Amino acid sequence: MFQFFKKPNIDFISHRQKALTVSSLIIIAGLIMMIIKGPNWSIDFKGGLDIQVRFEQPLSDGQVRAALSGMEVGEVKTISSLGHQDDILIRIKESSNSAALQEQIAASLNSAFPGNPHEIRGVEVVGPKVGRELRQQALISAVVALVLLLIYISWRFEFKFAVGSIAALTHDVLITMAFFTFFNYEFSLSVLAAFLTLIGFSLNDTIVIYDRIRENLGKLRQMNLAQIMNQSINETLSRTVITSLTVFLTILVLFIFGGPVLRGFSFAMMVGVITGTYSSVFIAAPVVLEWSERTALKGKKR
Amino acid sequence: MKSVRSRLILVAILIGLGGYYLYPTIRYDKLSDQEEQLITELSEVSQIPLSRLALEVYRDDVDLVGEVKASSLDEAAKNDAIEQLQYLRGDFAAKIQEYRPMAIKLGLDLQGGMYLVLEVDILDQLRKSAATEDETLVRILDELERMTIEQDVDIFQALGALAARENASLNRYWGEPGQTDAAILQDLEETAEDAIDRVLEILRNRVDQFGVSEPSISKLGSRRIALELPGVKDPLRARELVGRTALLEFKLLADNERTSSVLSRLDAAISGVDTAGTNTSEASADTTALASDTTMPSDLAADTDVADTGVTAAEELFGEDLGGADADTTGGQNPLLSLMVGGASDILILTENRGQVMRYLSSRENERLIPGDVEFLWSSKTVNNLGDGKEYWRLYLVKKQSDLTGSKLADARSSIGSGYDPQSAGKPIVSMDFTREGGRIFSRVTGANVGKRLAIVLDNKVFMAPNLREKISGGSAIITGLDDMAEARDIAIVLRAGALPAPVQIVEERTVGPSLGHDSVEAGKISLTLAFLAVTIFMLLYYRLSGGIADVAMILNVFLLLAILGMFHFTLTMPGIAGIILTIGMAVDANVLIFERIREELRLGKTVRAAIDTGFARAIVTIVDANITTAIAGVVLLIYGTGPIKGFALTLTIGISVNLFAAIVFTRTIYDLLTSRRQLKTLSI
């Protein structure tokens, strides 16, 4: 039998303070960065015009920017995709009268590079109002998902477990957002989908551990809660690691080979799988422990 | 779970059903590859551009065979092309049509195409339908516009509230005399709803005639319309086709004296000269006006109203005191007139000055100086035949009242003009037939205005403004001055489908070119294969035979997921592929839970049989809990998500459900099969 962990007996619970400090540092750094730089919304959420072009003979983004210097172009960058020629992405903040803008860009590129025809590979236009609505809708979906999950976990376990799991997934979302900001990825609709999946995935791990805690609570009456938690986490450790590994493998493939469309999505999922595993061990169970100890203390005082 | 046998039968039935629902997708995939090849070949042989063939090859109303016959190809090539065409349109079309409706649909991001969301401009309709437009109304509508841009408000509720705040009665602007505000709001709302439904209907007609296969048009909320146009190769044309209001109007030009005086007054006002003086009267053509005695543009023939104005040498038409055509002399003397070249009958403006002139004409103070019954309109295209190599726009002053509109058209067709007129012969034109009533009006209007010019205006752009030489009673007219046959065809389409009752705006667009879609499909295939291999090999290494069982369960999982997509004819998008790949990763999770549990039980010294039994029993509780939480996230995404999110949520949610089945029923059955025959001493896990 091939195993990663023969019979692990790691005292996770007593390391919880250290883990909490590391997490807090990353989250705070991420938040500060986000406040300074502002979140990098894609046009899905702030509105605007994206045009993806490919030239017959490749050009640098600088050359294209120079050719469009007369227009109010926001951002011009190269998007690389594995095994294919790079494309140039032209982004414009303005989205009203998008049809005319597109024609203008095409005309400017044609006259600037007469011997080098370009192909418009994709266009995305989101009006400012639509962007706002999409943002709103995203918020609603996140809130609805959270509330439903809270209800489900409270029903299956106890309310304090639900609180622990929500703490863990909030942690995961914040950490992933921090990494997103560090690496300057964009928040788009598909990234939002990644975040919600990450929530589901983070819970998946948490619940496997909770399940074991619940089972052991009935079995191991002589142990205290901290010991039971440690044992439960250790018992489920190889499952937690293996599942995270298989999911991580598939996401890694997607990140490398999935093309530019899915790059932000798969990056979010990669970070999320790692923090999701980490948080179900170091955040979810310890929160339940703290909660129980405090309420127990209060109970004694009374 | 009942006996092993009945579970095996269940699995077999599901695999059979899955195969049945997946077969059309596999066939269709092969056929569409073949189709692409056939059309490319045909395009090479027939010399018809690929983009046109892709749109038109199956259309009954486009005579491609005739086109090939009339072309300049040699006989052998002609026969070849015709043979290929007939095969494509005959046997091949029948085959591909058979499988298409049953195959998994590819999303626009994978097959290429255009997704558009249009918003119907209700405010414009309100503005136009108002009986009078005073300052209060302008204020109310401006505020309303600001509100609707900033947030999603109920326009009519907001209108009522604003009117109440302004202490204005809606009855002043809309409705029957004595009608209450509430009743008017209700009526306005009904009119708006009716307008949106009509927009939907008209757009459907236009798109149907445009020739995309399987277009989809649907209402989105209360004021928006979503269009999906798969396979569009020319987004520019498609955008024009759907975005165009297609309001066709015939409007008389104001005569030259009047044009001169209006321009002069504007010019004077802009340069700051007091216009309250003596030369404000409209007839005072003695001011610094544009010359009005220019040569008239080419005449209008009796039945073919051809001809845009021939451009006459412009500079000589200027009065000395106008500052010439020098565009740099803005400000100071004649800020407006100095930007104009040509006479009052043919005002030309350099492209780079057009923005400035537009600003002058549209400023609120200046708008008041333009008499209420006329308006300035721009030409649809620039002209560059002045001999100086520069691009000019034409500006026209026309009567606001339109004498005849597109609603009086019986038919519109695109063709190549014949005859001798240089404006239409051999060039793309649109010929229009009026209804009987329309023909009568047209004949009356042309008869009463011989010697004047009549502008043919489409969506507030003047396509041509021929001189009326005589009464036209044939009941038909043509539009010239078009770029190419495609434009002529599209204009004919929109004229036939009718004008939109309210203008529309593109508020969201996602266009994916065929090559980008193709790349995405490739990326998806590679990722799927590699993710699959990585997980399969890992499971085999770690769990040996049991890992193999988990791998088979995972394959079954993906197979059933695709079959369900095919069964319901769902759409597969790139994020959807991401969902499938994620399913691969998560599919083994259930098995990992079971295997780890069995290992624990084995370590406790239980027999293989007992370990499997308790392992399964304990793991299933966890599996259900864990999958339901992911499913909750998936279903919420499915309900509230838009666009890319929906595609992802769809495959993820189906994947999770199938996953439960594969782990609980399939894996268990295999284990039962392994242990039922003989007593296993060890388990490969």
HADDOCK unambig.tbl for C-alpha pairs under 7 A between the chains (distance, minus, plus):
assign (segid A and resid 1 and name CA) (segid B and resid 685 and name CA) 6.59 0.50 0.50
assign (segid A and resid 2 and name CA) (segid B and resid 542 and name CA) 5.85 0.50 0.50
assign (segid A and resid 120 and name CA) (segid B and resid 513 and name CA) 6.97 0.50 0.50
assign (segid A and resid 121 and name CA) (segid B and resid 512 and name CA) 6.15 0.50 0.50
assign (segid A and resid 121 and name CA) (segid B and resid 513 and name CA) 4.61 0.50 0.50
assign (segid A and resid 121 and name CA) (segid B and resid 515 and name CA) 6.74 0.50 0.50
assign (segid A and resid 121 and name CA) (segid B and resid 516 and name CA) 5.70 0.50 0.50
assign (segid A and resid 122 and name CA) (segid B and resid 511 and name CA) 5.18 0.50 0.50
assign (segid A and resid 122 and name CA) (segid B and resid 512 and name CA) 4.35 0.50 0.50
assign (segid A and resid 122 and name CA) (segid B and resid 513 and name CA) 5.39 0.50 0.50
assign (segid A and resid 123 and name CA) (segid B and resid 510 and name CA) 5.57 0.50 0.50
assign (segid A and resid 123 and name CA) (segid B and resid 511 and name CA) 4.75 0.50 0.50
assign (segid A and resid 123 and name CA) (segid B and resid 512 and name CA) 6.49 0.50 0.50
assign (segid A and resid 124 and name CA) (segid B and resid 509 and name CA) 5.34 0.50 0.50
assign (segid A and resid 124 and name CA) (segid B and resid 510 and name CA) 4.33 0.50 0.50
assign (segid A and resid 124 and name CA) (segid B and resid 511 and name CA) 6.19 0.50 0.50
assign (segid A and resid 125 and name CA) (segid B and resid 508 and name CA) 5.09 0.50 0.50
assign (segid A and resid 125 and name CA) (segid B and resid 509 and name CA) 4.61 0.50 0.50
assign (segid A and resid 125 and name CA) (segid B and resid 510 and name CA) 6.28 0.50 0.50
assign (segid A and resid 126 and name CA) (segid B and resid 507 and name CA) 6.02 0.50 0.50
assign (segid A and resid 126 and name CA) (segid B and resid 508 and name CA) 4.43 0.50 0.50
assign (segid A and resid 126 and name CA) (segid B and resid 509 and name CA) 6.43 0.50 0.50
assign (segid A and resid 127 and name CA) (segid B and resid 507 and name CA) 4.68 0.50 0.50
assign (segid A and resid 127 and name CA) (segid B and resid 508 and name CA) 5.80 0.50 0.50
assign (segid A and resid 129 and name CA) (segid B and resid 149 and name CA) 6.08 0.50 0.50
assign (segid A and resid 129 and name CA) (segid B and resid 150 and name CA) 6.76 0.50 0.50
assign (segid A and resid 130 and name CA) (segid B and resid 507 and name CA) 6.84 0.50 0.50
assign (segid A and resid 137 and name CA) (segid B and resid 640 and name CA) 6.79 0.50 0.50
assign (segid A and resid 141 and name CA) (segid B and resid 636 and name CA) 6.29 0.50 0.50
assign (segid A and resid 141 and name CA) (segid B and resid 637 and name CA) 6.65 0.50 0.50
assign (segid A and resid 141 and name CA) (segid B and resid 640 and name CA) 5.69 0.50 0.50
assign (segid A and resid 145 and name CA) (segid B and resid 632 and name CA) 6.78 0.50 0.50
assign (segid A and resid 145 and name CA) (segid B and resid 633 and name CA) 5.64 0.50 0.50
assign (segid A and resid 145 and name CA) (segid B and resid 636 and name CA) 5.93 0.50 0.50
assign (segid A and resid 149 and name CA) (segid B and resid 629 and name CA) 6.48 0.50 0.50
assign (segid A and resid 149 and name CA) (segid B and resid 632 and name CA) 6.99 0.50 0.50
assign (segid A and resid 189 and name CA) (segid B and resid 644 and name CA) 6.79 0.50 0.50
assign (segid A and resid 189 and name CA) (segid B and resid 645 and name CA) 6.61 0.50 0.50
assign (segid A and resid 190 and name CA) (segid B and resid 644 and name CA) 6.08 0.50 0.50
assign (segid A and resid 190 and name CA) (segid B and resid 645 and name CA) 5.93 0.50 0.50
assign (segid A and resid 193 and name CA) (segid B and resid 645 and name CA) 5.57 0.50 0.50
assign (segid A and resid 196 and name CA) (segid B and resid 633 and name CA) 6.28 0.50 0.50
assign (segid A and resid 197 and name CA) (segid B and resid 633 and name CA) 6.57 0.50 0.50
assign (segid A and resid 200 and name CA) (segid B and resid 629 and name CA) 5.86 0.50 0.50
assign (segid A and resid 200 and name CA) (segid B and resid 630 and name CA) 4.18 0.50 0.50
assign (segid A and resid 200 and name CA) (segid B and resid 633 and name CA) 5.72 0.50 0.50
assign (segid A and resid 201 and name CA) (segid B and resid 630 and name CA) 6.31 0.50 0.50
assign (segid A and resid 203 and name CA) (segid B and resid 629 and name CA) 6.70 0.50 0.50
assign (segid A and resid 204 and name CA) (segid B and resid 626 and name CA) 4.57 0.50 0.50
assign (segid A and resid 204 and name CA) (segid B and resid 627 and name CA) 6.93 0.50 0.50
assign (segid A and resid 204 and name CA) (segid B and resid 629 and name CA) 6.69 0.50 0.50
assign (segid A and resid 204 and name CA) (segid B and resid 630 and name CA) 6.80 0.50 0.50
assign (segid A and resid 207 and name CA) (segid B and resid 625 and name CA) 6.99 0.50 0.50
assign (segid A and resid 207 and name CA) (segid B and resid 626 and name CA) 5.93 0.50 0.50
assign (segid A and resid 208 and name CA) (segid B and resid 622 and name CA) 5.83 0.50 0.50
assign (segid A and resid 208 and name CA) (segid B and resid 626 and name CA) 6.63 0.50 0.50
assign (segid A and resid 211 and name CA) (segid B and resid 622 and name CA) 6.20 0.50 0.50
assign (segid A and resid 239 and name CA) (segid B and resid 592 and name CA) 6.19 0.50 0.50
assign (segid A and resid 239 and name CA) (segid B and resid 593 and name CA) 6.10 0.50 0.50
assign (segid A and resid 239 and name CA) (segid B and resid 596 and name CA) 6.37 0.50 0.50
assign (segid A and resid 243 and name CA) (segid B and resid 589 and name CA) 5.35 0.50 0.50
assign (segid A and resid 243 and name CA) (segid B and resid 592 and name CA) 6.95 0.50 0.50
assign (segid A and resid 246 and name CA) (segid B and resid 535 and name CA) 5.88 0.50 0.50
assign (segid A and resid 246 and name CA) (segid B and resid 585 and name CA) 5.29 0.50 0.50
assign (segid A and resid 247 and name CA) (segid B and resid 582 and name CA) 6.75 0.50 0.50
assign (segid A and resid 247 and name CA) (segid B and resid 585 and name CA) 4.22 0.50 0.50
assign (segid A and resid 247 and name CA) (segid B and resid 586 and name CA) 6.23 0.50 0.50
assign (segid A and resid 249 and name CA) (segid B and resid 531 and name CA) 6.82 0.50 0.50
assign (segid A and resid 249 and name CA) (segid B and resid 534 and name CA) 6.85 0.50 0.50
assign (segid A and resid 250 and name CA) (segid B and resid 531 and name CA) 4.61 0.50 0.50
assign (segid A and resid 250 and name CA) (segid B and resid 581 and name CA) 6.47 0.50 0.50
assign (segid A and resid 250 and name CA) (segid B and resid 582 and name CA) 6.65 0.50 0.50
assign (segid A and resid 250 and name CA) (segid B and resid 585 and name CA) 5.95 0.50 0.50
assign (segid A and resid 253 and name CA) (segid B and resid 527 and name CA) 5.81 0.50 0.50
assign (segid A and resid 253 and name CA) (segid B and resid 530 and name CA) 6.63 0.50 0.50
assign (segid A and resid 253 and name CA) (segid B and resid 531 and name CA) 5.87 0.50 0.50
assign (segid A and resid 254 and name CA) (segid B and resid 527 and name CA) 5.54 0.50 0.50
assign (segid A and resid 257 and name CA) (segid B and resid 523 and name CA) 5.83 0.50 0.50
assign (segid A and resid 257 and name CA) (segid B and resid 526 and name CA) 6.79 0.50 0.50
assign (segid A and resid 257 and name CA) (segid B and resid 527 and name CA) 5.62 0.50 0.50
assign (segid A and resid 258 and name CA) (segid B and resid 523 and name CA) 5.04 0.50 0.50
assign (segid A and resid 258 and name CA) (segid B and resid 524 and name CA) 6.04 0.50 0.50
assign (segid A and resid 258 and name CA) (segid B and resid 527 and name CA) 5.98 0.50 0.50
assign (segid A and resid 259 and name CA) (segid B and resid 520 and name CA) 6.85 0.50 0.50
assign (segid A and resid 259 and name CA) (segid B and resid 523 and name CA) 5.99 0.50 0.50
